[in-house]
Amino acid sequence: MKYIIGLGNPGYKYEHNRHNIGFLLIDYIAEKYQCDFSKEKNCHVAKMRTFTLIKPQTYMNNSGLVVKNLTNIPFTDFVIIVDDINLPFGDIRIREQGGDGGHNGLKSIIENINSDNFTRIRIGVGSPENKALSDYVLDDFTELEFLLLKHIFEFTYNLLKQYIHRDYKCMLNYYSKNKRSYSEYITDIQSQRPKEANK
């Protein structure tokens, strides 16, 4: 059993924030499998035969409280999905371990499980030019960004399928083979609709 944990903040007002890209990806996968979430303690859970989707409901800065409950599960069996302001919008990076990179959700997890030895997929949301970072990540995606999310999520979903049914190495191989064509596709769409990017 693999565990896919998307980070975000619960509540309607945060639903479409950049910071909630982890939640949005989990919802995208759940819709594909037509599965419903149930409430379990401090998280929402959707269980499949080979994997479980989890959305912590403790708010981003306390995400580790939920992951801590999975400490009886090998760290190789779960992956964390987070937003990253240090990556261009739509850029995706995979790491098998590492620090928090300034992300409070990752920081909370590392502190609560006392380890940074877990897989994480970071999805770039870009960074603001003239706005505080805290305000930027809590803003909703732009119209163009919403259009691109389905392509970002589909690529990430295909990565996760490699992880779920095989292992990290296969996911990394898929990423290496397909990253260039994916990145070029995202860039092409953005360049074709420059005006909407600023809405």
N, C-alpha and C positions, 0 to 999 in steps of 0.2 A: 504494500500500500504506500502510495506517495501522497504527500500533503502539499498543496499549492496555497500559499498564504499571501493574499493581497492586502497591502496596508492602506489605510485611509482614515477618515473621520466619519462617524455615524451622524445621521441627521440630514434632513432635506436641504438645508442651506449649504451643505458641503458637497452635495451629490455630484456636481459637475465641475468641481474645483480641480485644478492641475494636481494638487496634492493627493487627490483620490484616484489617480490612474490605476492603482493596484486594485481597488474595489471595482472599478469599471471593467477591468480585464476579467476579474473573477465572474462578474455578471455576464459578460460576453460568452465565457465558456459554459456557464450554467445554462444560458439560453440555447446554446448549441445542443446540449444534452437534454434540454427540456426538464431540468430538475429544479426542485424547490429547496429553499433554505429553511432550516429549523434553528431555533434558539437553543444554544447549549452554554450555560453559564455566562461567560462574558464574550461570546462570539456567535456568529451565524455560520452554520455548517451545511454543506451539501455533499452527501456521500455517494460516490459511484462505486463500481465494482473494483476498480484498480487505483482509484485516487479519491482524495477528499479535498473539497474547496473550502477555504476558511477566510472569513472577514472578521478580524478583531473589532469589538465594539467598545474598546477602552480608550478611544481617541489615539491619534498617532503617537504621541509622546509616551504612551504606556503600552505600546504594542507587545513589548516583551512579556507582560503579565500573561498574555494568551499563549505565546510560544513556549513559555516556561512549563506549561502543562503538557507539552509534548516531549519532555526530556527523557521519557522512557522509549522514545523513538530515535533511531540513529539519525544523526544530523544529515547523513547522505540521503535520507528519505524525505526531506522537505526543502522547498525553495521559496524564497521571499521575493515578492514583486513590489518594487518601489519606484517613485518618481525621482528624477535627478536633474537639478537645475544646472549642473555642470556639463551636461550633454546637450547638443542641439536637439530641437524638437524632433521626435521620432527616432533618434539614434538609440540603439539598444546595445547594452554591454552585459556580458555574463562573467561572473567570478565565482570560484568555488570557495573562496574565503577572503578575508580582508577586513579592514577597519570600517567605521561607519561613514566616512566621507562627509561628515558634517550633517548627516541625515538623522533626525531625532528618533525616527522609528527604528532604524538599524541600531542606533546607540542604545535604545531601551532593550532591544533583543539581546545584544551582546552583553549588556550588564546583567540581565536576568538569567541568562543561561551560562554566563561566565565563559563564553567562547565566541570566536568569530569564524569558526570552521563550519560554515554552512553556505549553501549555494544561494546566490541572489541574482535576480535579473533587474537591471536598472534601465528604466525607460526615460529618455531625455524629454524634458518639457521646456527646455530653453531657459534663458534668464532675461530679466527686464533691463531696459536701457535707463529708464528714469523712474524707477519705483522700488520701494523696499522689497527685499526678497520674501519676507513674511506675507506681505500683501499680495505679491505676485502669485505665489503658490496657492493662495486661498481665493484667487480669482477664477471664474469659469473659463473654460477653453473658448477660443474664438471660433467663429463660424468655420473658417478653413480648417482649424485644428480638429474640430468635430468630424469634418469630412474625412480627415486622414486617420482618425482613430481606428476605424474598422480595418484599414490596411495594416496598421501597427499591431492591432490585436490579432489579426489573422496570422501574421508572421510569428508573433510571440506564441500563439497557440500551437503552431506547427513545431516550434522549438520545444515546447512543453510536452508534446506528444512523444518526442524522442526521449525525453527525460523519464516520462511516466512508463513507457513500454520497454525502454532499454536502460540507458544510464546517462550520467553527466557527459561522458566522453562522446557518445553519439549525438547528444544535443549540441556540444561544441563543434563537432564535425559538420553538422547541418548548418550551424551558424556560419562557419567559415566558408562553406560552399555557396551560401545564398545571400550573405550579407551585402555584397556589392550590388547585386541586382535589386535587392530590396531598397537599399539606400538611394540608388539612382532613381528608382520609381518614386519614392517619397519626394526627392528633390525636384523631379520633373513636375509633379503636381503642384508643389509650392511655387515654382517659377511661372507656371501657367496662370495662377490666380493671385498675383501679388497684392492687388487691392484689398482682397478679403482678409489677408493676413493681418491687417491692421485694425480690423473691425472689433 
